[in-house]
Structure formats: structure tokens, C-alpha cells
Amino acid sequence: MNKEIAVMVGSDNNTCSIFEFGQIVVFGRQHGTWRINRKMPCCLGDGSNMAETRRRIAQIAGFLGECSVFVGLSVSGIPYFELEKINCLIWEIPGKPEEFLDELWHEVLLERSDRVRRSLAPIFSLPEPKGDGRYSLTLSPAEAANAVSMQRVLDTVLRKRNFRVLEISCQEQPVWLDNVLQDNGDLLVDLANLPNQRIHIINQGYTLNRTR
């Protein structure tokens, strides 16, 4: 993991706006101590020339290299979005770098951990309403094969009983579907006269539930 933080500082060594004249200082952490790895003068101007601003941000991106944390007193507009495109974590913090680097690094580790956790979390399809109590759900092969997680998703939908017909489209009937239906005895499965790869789950109590 790259252990660097880039900080935009002014002549007084306090953080400044990315649109002010100053320098970008990249600090590296070694054995618990922060040291200056490299510096670069920076002056984006007022940001009114979009093409020039993007050109200079591209230079900054090249200077940052693998450093993916950028700090300034204010980072907004085109610089913010261009830095975000290269997956920089952007922070706006007042003060001198030595006053906040340790605490910021702790926050960076938490943020990176959270991003990894979100990226690994399975994302499942949810039923889409089609009107008149009808819902459709299209399962990818991966979802259909993920018995434990997908069964939990479908269980939640079926228990609410807020549908008349739930149409499931998938390449083949999931092996776990029978288990789900056994736990919901008032639901019927209709496979007759349906196009291939479609399953209709019919809620026999839909009218009764809707008029309560």
C-alpha cells in the first residue's frame, strides 16, 4: 500500500486553496515518521480557462504518481472532479501538515477499508414493478447460483406479499427455489404456457392482502 499524502501549502506552510499560488508537497510515512518525498510548484490561476486547468491537473496527476490522497484548504470545481477521476481521496483541512497527517492517515485507512468492503459486497437485482400487482425479476447466472444470498433476497420479497404475480427470468430454475416456496405455502409456481426461462410465482392471497 502506498503510504503518501499530498498537501497543497502556501508560503506560510499552511494548507491553501488549490487555486492559490503554492506548492504540492508529497509526504511519505516510514517507520511511523512523515518525511517529504517530493515537491512541485503549483498555480492553477482562477480556473476560468478550463482547457488550461485540465492540462495543469494532468501534470499534477503525473507528479502524484501512486499517491492517492490529496489535501488542500479548498479543492473544488474542475480540480476536484479531475482528481476524483484518478481515484484520489480528497480532503479539505486547515493548518500545517504536521498537525494533521497522523490523524488523517488513520481516516484514510478507514476510508480505504470501507471502499474495499463495498466493492466486495454482492449486489443483487430487485423486483421491478410492472403495474397491477405484477413484478419482474431477472437473475444473472451468478445470482441464480448464489443460493444463500439470493435466497435471502427473495425470502424478503415473498414475505411482504405485496405482489400478485412475480415473474422470474433466468437461464434455468434455481435449485434453491423449491426451498423458498416450501416456506411460503400459499404461493403457486406456474410454468405452463410460458416462454422459456421464465417462472411465475402467483400470490393467491394478493386480493385479500390488498383490501385489508
Secondary structure, 3 states (H helix, E strand, C coil): CCCEEEEEECCCCCECECCCCEEEEEEEEECCEEEEEEEEEECCCCCCCHHHHHHHHHHHHHHHCCCCEEEECECCHHHHHHHHHCCCEEEECCCCHHHHHHHHHHHHHHHHHHHHHHHHCCCCCCCEEEECCEEEEECCHHHHHCHHHHHHHHHHHHHHCCCCEEEEECCCCCCCHHHHHHCCCCEEEECCCCCCCEEEEEECCHHHHHCC
